[in-house]
Amino acid sequence: MKPSIREKLTDGPVEASAPCRVDMGGTLDLSTFHLPLRNFRPCTFNFALGLRTRVTIASGRQGITRIRSRGFEPAEFPVSQAPFDHPLGLMFAIANYFDADGVDISIASESPPRSALGGSSSAAVALTAAFQSLVHTGSNLPAPVESARLAHALEGSVAGVPCGLQDHLAAAYGGIHAWYWALDSDTPHGFKRIRVMKPRQYAEFESHTLVAYGGRPHVSKDINGQWVRQFISGKHRQMWQEICQITQNFIDAVIDLNYKKAARCMHQEVALRKEMTPDVFDDIGEQLRSAAAANDCGVRFTGAGGGGCIWALGNLGDIDRLRGIWENILLQRKDANILDASVEHRGVTVHRQI
């Protein structure tokens, strides 16, 4: 009989971590969108932030799986009876998949809870990779992309709404990437990865960006659900076709280091999103958006918006001027602040404590 996960932890805990992300062109990674839009080359852009989510799996009490995560009440259940509609349900679903009975799981994120930076997906990828390191050994250890694909499949199985893959891929790979979504013989995983910048260019890119947390958590399915329902009903199809082209133009502009053109693309995309769902920005977010536009910087909500984070891109003088303006706006709300916008070159990592 193979040793259980709990027995494999007797030599010490396993730690894993993965970065969260900032994005542009999101939603197109949902198959609901990118399959019907395949002729328009649907794509998304993201860069991994130097804000990582760390997961530790340790041996626990026999018969019970316990999970602790910042921003949530600790929870414990027999793994086969854990509710997947619980706030930590995805993490229990991953533990259930690996039959992880009798373990303690701790999750600590450097990003604010529910900040629309893909934190739950980065936690899922890290936890999946940690369990895989216990199940597999040596050359049998799955590649990071397989951790991302499994975490995505498990998230989709319990979420109750369509889930995209871009957050999991940013967590798996790190860096700055464009993801082109297709399902054909040239893209066996359902996507093509384009490295937009090399690590030596990251510092230069960072100097052109700002990322702010507006101090209010978001619920992505509220707005995502509206987009999905609209799209399925046939509404706004032309707008989504335009978003495909705008996102391609944005990616090309970033590759060319043309930040002014990239900023224009961000404004074009946001205008379409606001027309479809006017509440993608809350009141603080709308102030941040207006300030960015007034200072010739591009601006976009992260994820599906409706709270969480906002990011900006522009030429050096413009972005430096905008920083002080944003800092004053963010004083209006507790916990709102400018975040570290450094690009994380590492994707998911696993470390065994012995």
N, C-alpha and C positions, 0 to 999 in steps of 0.2 A: 504493500500500500504506500502511495506517495505521501510524504509529509504534508501536513496542512500549512496554510499561510501562517497561522499562529506559531506553529512549530518552527518554521523557517525564520521567525523573528527572534528566537531565543538567543541568537548570537548578537543581537543588537537591532535597533530601528533602521528603517530605510527612509532617506530623505530625497525629495525631488522638488524641482522648482521650474517655473516657466513664466515668460513675460506676458504682460497684457499688451494691448495695441491701440493705435489711433488709425482711423480709416477714412476712406473716401470711396463713394460708389457702392457702399454696402447695400444689402438686400438682393443684389444681383447674384449673390452666391447661393441663394435659395433656388432649388430646382424648379419651384413653381414659376420663377421668372426666367432663369437662364436657359431652360429647355425650349420654351416657346420663342425666346428671343435669340436663339442660337445664330441666326443669320446676321445679327447685329453685333457680333463679337462681344458679348457681355463680359465685363471684367470688374475687378475691384482692386483697390490699392490699400496697403497698410504698412505701418512700420511699428516694430516692437519697441515698447518703452522700457527704460531701465527701472521699472517698477515690477517686481517679480512676485508671484504667488508661490509660497513654500508649503509643502505638504510633508508631514512626517507620519509614518505608519509604525506603530509599536505593538508589542504583545499586550493583550488586555485580558479582561475577565472572560473565562470560558462561557460560550453561549450568547455573548452580548457584543455588538459592534457599537462603539461610541465615537461620536464626531463632535469636535469643537472647532468653531470658526469665528473669527472676529466679526462682530456685527450681527451674530445669530445666537440664539439660546442653545446651549449644549444639548445634544440629543443622544439617546441610546435605545436600541431595539435589538431583538434577535434578528440577525441579518436577513433571514428568509421572510420575516414579517414586517420589515421596515416599510413605511409608507413612502411611495415615490412622489406623492403630491405634497410632501413636507418641504419647508424652505430649504432643507439640505437633502432633498429627495434624490437629486442627481448623484450626489456623493454616495448615498446608500445604494443606489442602483449599480454604481460601479463596484462597490464592495460586494454586492450580491452576485454580480457577474463572475467575480473571482472566488466566490464562496468563502469570503473573508470573515469567518466566524471567530469571535474572540480577539478583536484588534481594537486599538485606540488610534483614531485618525485626528491629527491636528492640522488646521489650515490657517495660514497667516498671510495676508496680502498686504503689499506695500501701497496699493492703490485704495482709494476710498470705496467702501461697500456700495454695490449697485451704481457705479459711476459711469456705466456705458463704455467701459474700456475692455470688455470681454473677460472680466475677471473670473466669472464662473467657468468659462471655457478653458482658461489657462489653468485653473484649479483641477478641472476634469482631466486635462491632458497630463498634468503633473501626477495626479493620483493614478491614472491609468498606467503611465510609464513606471511608477514605483511598483505597482502590483506586477506588471510584466517582468520587472527585474527579479522578482521573487519566483515567478513561475518558470521563466526561461533563464538559461545560463549561457555564457560564452557567446559563440557565433550565432546561437539561436535567438539572441535578444532582438526583438523587432526594431526596425528603423523608426526614428521619430515620427515619420509620416504615418506609420501604422498606429502609433499611439494616438495621433490626431484623428485618424479615421474611426478608430474604435470609440474614442471619447465622443465624437460627433454622433455616431450611430446610437450610442447609449443615451445621449442627450435628446436626440430626436424621438427615441422610444418612450420617453417619460414626459416630454415637454407639453404635448398636446397641441403644439403649433409648429409650423415648419421652422427648421433650424438651418442656418447657413454654416459653411465650413471655414470661412476665412479666419475667424477668431482662433480656431484650433490650429490652423496652419501657421499663423503668426507665433503662437505659443510653441509650436514644434520646431520652427526654423529660426526665429529671431530675424533681425535685419530689416531691410526695406525691400518690399516685393510688390509686383503686380501679379494678379491671379486671373488667368483667362479661363472661363468656365465652358466646358464642352464635354460631351460624352461620345467619343468615337475612338477609332483604333489608334490615333495619335496621342490620346490622353486617357490612358487606362485607369487613372485614378479619378477622372472627371474634371481635371484641371491641368493647366500648364503654368508653371512657375517661371516668372521673369525677375531676375535680380535687378532692381532699378538702380541701386548704387552699391559700390564696393565699400568695405569697412573704412578705408582711408578717407572716404568722402563724408562719413557720418557727421563729423564735427562741424563741417561747413553747412550741412543740411540743418543741424540742430540750431545753428545761429539764426536761421530764417524762420523758426517756428516758435509758437507759444501754445501751451496746453493749460486750460483752466478748469477747475472743478467748481461748478456753480453752487454747491452746497445743498443740493436737493437730489435725492436718489431718483432713478428712472425705473420704469417698467417697460422693457422693450416690446413685449407682446401687445401693449395697448396700441402703439402706432404701427408696429409691424403687422398686426392683425388687420388694421384698416387698409394698409397697402395690399395685403394678400387678398382681402375680400373685394377691393376695388378691381384688382387685376383679373381675378377669376371671373368677375361679372362683366369684364370687357371694358371697364373704364380706364382712361388715362394710358392706354397702350402706347399712343404716340409719344407721350412724355417719357415713358420708360425707354423707348427707342432712342430718344434724345439723350437720356442719361447714359446709355451705353456709349454713345459717341463722345459726350462730354468727358466721361471718365477716361476714355482712350486718349483724348486730347490732353487731359491733365497729366496722365502718366508720361506722355511724350514730352510735355513741358518740363516736368521734374527731371527726366533723364537729360534734357538739354540745359538744365539749371536756369530755366527761364521762369523765375518765380512770379513775375508780373503776369505772364500768360496763365500760369497755374492758378493764381489768385482769381483771375477772371472766370476760369472754369469752375472754381468752387462757388462763386456767386451765381453762375448760371444754374448749377445743379441744385443749390439751396433754393433758388427761386421756384424751380419746378416742384421740389418737395413741399415747400410752404403752400403752394397752390393746391396740392393734393391733400395735405394735412396741415392746417395753419398752426397747430399747437406743437410743432416739432421743437420750438424754442419756448421755454418758460419766460417769465418777466426779466430775470437777470440775463438769461441767454439772449434775449432780444436786444438788451442794452449792449452786450458784448458784440453781437453781430453788427449793430448799427455803428459802433465805434470802430470796428475793423474796416467796414466799408468806407467810413469817412477818412480813414488813414491809408487807403489804397492797399489793404491786406485782404487776402481771401480768408473766409471763415466757414466753418462747418461744425455741426454737432457730431459727436462720435456715436457709433451704433445707430440706433433708431431715434435718438433724441428724446424730447419730452422730459428733460432733466439730465443729470449727469454732467458730462464734460463737453467743452467746446474747444476747438483748436483753430489756430490761425497760421497763415503762411504769407510771407511777403519779403520784399527787399529789406536789406539790413536796417537802413535808416527808418523805414516805416514800421518794421516790427519792433525796433527798440523804442520808438515813440509810443507804440500801442501798449507795450508792457506796463508803463506807468498809468495809463488810462484804465486798463483792465484792473490793475491792482486797486485803484480807487473805487471802481464799480463793485468789485468783489467784497469790499468792506461792508456792504449793505447786509450781508447774510453770514451768519455764523458758519464756520467750517469751509466757506468758499475761499479758494486760494489758487495761485499759480502753481502748477505741478512741475516736477523735474521732467523735461522733455528730451532727455538724452536717449539716443537710440541704442537698444540692446542688441549686440551682435550674436549673443548665444541664444539658442532655443532651449528646449527642455533638457534638463540635466538630472541625473540620478546619482546619489551617493549613499553608500552603505556604511553605517556606523558600527564599528566592531571594537 
